[in-house]
């Protein structure tokens, strides 16, 4: 005998556990226990008009398809809600059939929650064009609209628009990082094009910051480019670093400036994502010797600059053209993680890459308690102008 909708809903009601909105609010405010995971199963337009703070959006039509991706822990307490309580009841039973052990349906739903003047949050005010451009980010629970809003509000300073800065800038711009600062005094040369993929033959002779800006603006008009067509030194580092950046990406290739960057980043409390390349090898780490990271700084790893004969530049030793793309992309990935507050950062870890053997290794880095810059009793409190140990 076929069933009517009333029969189906009656079956659902008998098999689903319901929770009142008053209980939902009380559980969310109870700091003595773990908060339940809220799942909003309404449609996109409904969700964009407002939702219960902290809720995950999982439309009813995508529930079976996306549940395991967005709700990985099947033992976690889950409360499902919709506008009035009907769709959430069906969704709760579906989740139970998928193996979720502790699922309840809020009854009634969000309409009543809003009428009661309980807390309501609205999603970031992304434009339709931005919702389309960043749609693949928004689908990721670790990013979502809130994470994309963080990226659009972020400010990343790139030191160098060359081998490492080029791929880092490209992917940060594509990801929607709202402001990119570019520091470079060089002009585009034909020898750059083997690895510095943000530039082109038609822009040979152009300042690198202008060439990079042209590429970035064409890729993503959301991104603001702040150009510093100058070489970083002790006279301008405070001015450049003082413009409220969230993270610095170090794409430099000379030791004196790396020490300058390290000291300035410690003084300004700015995390630095360091990358370096040599012939066929590369390495990446994140220096953040302050709260909440409390990792080592560059001087903890390399207390003093090496002599000139031990530090040849890429112009002298050569570099595989593809290598900067890999290392720079890793730096961009680390920057996005830092902005979003997700994943394990390379603080206290050095990631090395050998392209000839196609191997990655991770080495532990320890903070030097006697470090003259980031240690408890620093002896370096101003900038040191080292001699130029290698050329660009």
C-alpha positions, 0 to 999 in steps of 0.5 A: 500500500502506497504512503501519503506525505502525512504517512511519511512524515509521521514515520519520520517523527516517530524515528527522529529525536527532537530538541526545542530551540530553547534547549539549542540555545542553552547548549550553545551557551553552556561552556561546561560541555562541548557545543553541538554541531549545527547543520543548516539544511535550508537553501542557499538564499535562505541561508544568506538571509541569516543563520544560527551562529556557527552553523554549517550550511548543507542544503537538503538536496546535497545532504547525502552527497556532501555529508561525509565531507562536511561532517566527518565525525559520525559520533559527534552531536549534531543538531539539524535545523531548517525554516520550520522543522520539517526538512530538518526532520527528514535530514536527521533521519537520513543522517541516521541512516548514513551512520551518524549516531547522535542526531537531533532535529530542532523544532520549530526552526530558524523562523521561530529562532529569529522571532525569539530574537536569538542570536543570528549571523549573516554570511559575508557580503560577497558579490555574485561575481565573487561567489562565482569566482571563489566557488571552489573555495567556498565549497571547502568547509575549512574555507567557506564564505567566512574564510574567503572574507578573511582572504579578501581582507588579508594583506601579504607583503612579498619581498621580491617579484622574481623566482619565488615571488612570481608564483607566490603572487600569482596563486595568492592573487588567484585565491583572492588575497585582497592586498599584495605588497611587492618589494623589488627594485629590478627590471624584467630581463630576458634571463628572468623569463626561464623561471619568473613566470609572472613576467613576459617577453613584451615587458622586458625592461619594465620595473618588475613591480609594474610587470607583476601588477599588470599580470595580477590586475588582469588575473583578479581585479579584486586584488589591490597591489601596493608597489615598492620599487626600491631595494629593501634596506635598513632605512626603509624597512620600518616604513614598509613593514609598518603598513599592517601586513598579516604575513611576509613572504621572503623570496630574497636571494641574498643573506644580508637582506634576509638577516634584515628581514628577520630582525624587522619581522621580530621587531614588528611581530610579523610571521615570515614564510621563508623560501630559498632555492639553489640549483635543484634544491629548495626549502621552505619554513615559517619563522614566527618567534612570538605568541601564539606561535613561539617558533624559531627565527632565521638567526636561530637557524643561521646565527651569522651570515656565511662568507661570500665564497660559500654563498653563490647566487643563482646567477653564479650557480644556476637554478632549475627553472621549475624549482621556484614554481614549486617552492613559491607555491608552497610559500603561498599555500603556507600563507593561505593556511596562516590567514585562515588559521587552518592546518599545521604551519611550518613553524619549527619545521624546515621542509626541504625538496630535492627535485633530482630525487623527487623527495621531500624531507621535514627537519625539526628546528629548535628555538635558540634560547640564546638567540641575540634577536628573539631570545629572552635577553636580546643583544641585537635591538637595531638593524645591522648593515651587513656587507653584500655577501652575494649578488642578485 
